[in-house]
């Protein structure tokens, strides 16, 4: 059973991307009470999450300097 009544729109989901686990955990803890939150620790992982959950995610917050696929490239 859903906690959101059918006549109300679903809250937009957020994708948090950061290679620092502590930063990711703090952002998740702050935002989780207000939004559905998805997390990824690497750029490649973020792309997989976004592909899988694209219908739910409306905003991506990401670290611009990560190993591998960064937020810039």
N, C-alpha and C positions, 0 to 999 in steps of 0.2 A: 504494500500500500504506500502510495506517495504522500509525503508530508506537505506538498504543494497542491492546493485545490486546483482542479482541472481548468477553472476559468482564469487563473492567474498565470502570467507568463513565467517560464523558468528563468532563474537567475543565470546571467552569462558566466561561462566558465573561464578560468584563467590558467594559462600555462606558464609556470615559473621555471626558468632555465638558469642554472648556476653550477659551476664546478666546485664551489665551496659548500660542503655539506651543512656547516653551521648557518651560513647565510640562507640557504634554501630552507632549512628547518624553521628559522625565525620568520621568514616571509610566509611560509605555509601556516604556521601557528597564528599569525596575525590575520591572514586573509580567509582562512578556512571557515570561521563562523559566519562569514558574509557571502561567500561565493564557492561554487564547486572549484576545487583546485587540483590541477595536474602538475606533476613535477618531472624534471629531467636534469641529469647531471652533466650531460654532454650535448653538443649540437646535433650529432647524429641521432641520439636518443630523442631529442626534442622533435626532430622531423618525423620519427616513427609515431610518437604520441600524437602529434598534430594530424598525421594521416589517419590514424585510428579514431581520434576523437574530434575531428574537424567540425562536426555538427554542434558540438557543445562548447567549443573554445571560441571566445570572442576577443581575447586580449592575450598577448604574449609579453611577459616581462623577462628580459634576458640580460645576462652579463655579456658585455662586448668583448672581453678578453678571456677566452677560454682556449684550452688546447684543442688541436684538431680543427674542427669547423667552428669558428668563432661567430659572434653576433655581427661582425662586420662583413665577412666573406660569405 
